[in-house]
Amino acid sequence: MRPIGDALGAVRRDLGLGKPGTIDALIAAWPALVGDALAAHSRPRALRDGVLAIVVDGPAWAGQLKYLDSVLVERIAAEVPIAEVHEVRVSVGPLEVPGTGPTLA
């Protein structure tokens, strides 16, 4: 019988998911990677098979990130090498901060 950590690691690899804590490392480094203005309007959403999904709160910000995609991949490789990002995909949607949500009155 295998330890649960080994089993979870195998599942993570099969699904193409990054190492634990990778998305958290990207979120923490985000302002340094894209600058404060762009960071205020964008968030890393998910990382799978080396593709970083980013959400932005408006089409103009999506255009900015798409314009910077190759530079961003290089910056991530230098600053957060554990992420192993080779492509970014940008979508427009609401920015959700982990651990927060609508409050019920």
N, C-alpha and C positions, 0 to 999 in steps of 0.2 A: 504494500500500500504506500502511495506517495504522500508526502506532506502536502497540506492544503496550499501552501505558498507556491510549491512547484506546479500544482494543478492550475492555480490561478495564473501563473506566469505562462503556462502553455496556452490557456484560453486567450490571454491578452495577445500573445504572438499570433495565434490563429485568426483573431479578429483584426490584426494589423494595428493594434493600439500601442501607443508609446509606453515608455517606462512610467511607473507611478511617479506623480509629482511633476511630470514634464509640462503639462498645461499650466500648472500653478507657477512654474518657473517662467513660462512665457508671459503670463499675466503680470507677474511681478516686474519683469524687465520691459514690459510693453512701452511705457513712456520713454525709456532710454532708446528703444528700438525705432519708434516712429515719431518721437517728439511729443511735447505736451498737448499741442493743439489737436493733432490727429488722434492721440490717445484718448482725449476727452470725447471723441465721437466714434470710437471703434473699440472692439474687444475681440481677442482670440476666443473662438467658440469651441473648436474641437480639433484634434490632430489624429489623423488616421493614415497609415501607409505613407507617411512623409508629406501629406497634404494638410496644410493648416487652413482651417475654415475660419474666416473673420467676418464678423457682423459690424455694419456701420449704420448710423442713424439717418443717413441721407445719401442720395445719388452723387452729390458733388464729392463727398468723402470717399465713396466707392471709387470714383475716378482717380482721386489722389493715390489711393492704395494700389490700384491696378497699374498706375503709371510707375510706382515705386516697387513693383513686385520682385524684380530681380535683385535690386539693392536690398530689399527687406530679407530675402532668402540669404544673402551674403552676411547681413548684420546678425541674423539669427544664428548662422553657423559660427560666427565669431563670439557672440555673447552668450548663447544658450546651445552649445553643441550637442547636448544630450537630446535635443528635440529632433535632430536629423530631418529638418524641413527641406524639401526640394521644390515645393510648389505652394502657392497661396491661392485661395479662392475666396472671393469677396461677395457678400450678399447684403442687401439692405433690409433692416428690420429693427425691432426694438432692442436697445441695449439692456441686458439684464445683468445685475450684479449678483454673483452667487451668494446665497444665504439671505437674499431679500426678496420681497415680493409684495403683492398688494396687501394692504392692511385691512382687516375687517373691523368695522365699527360696531 
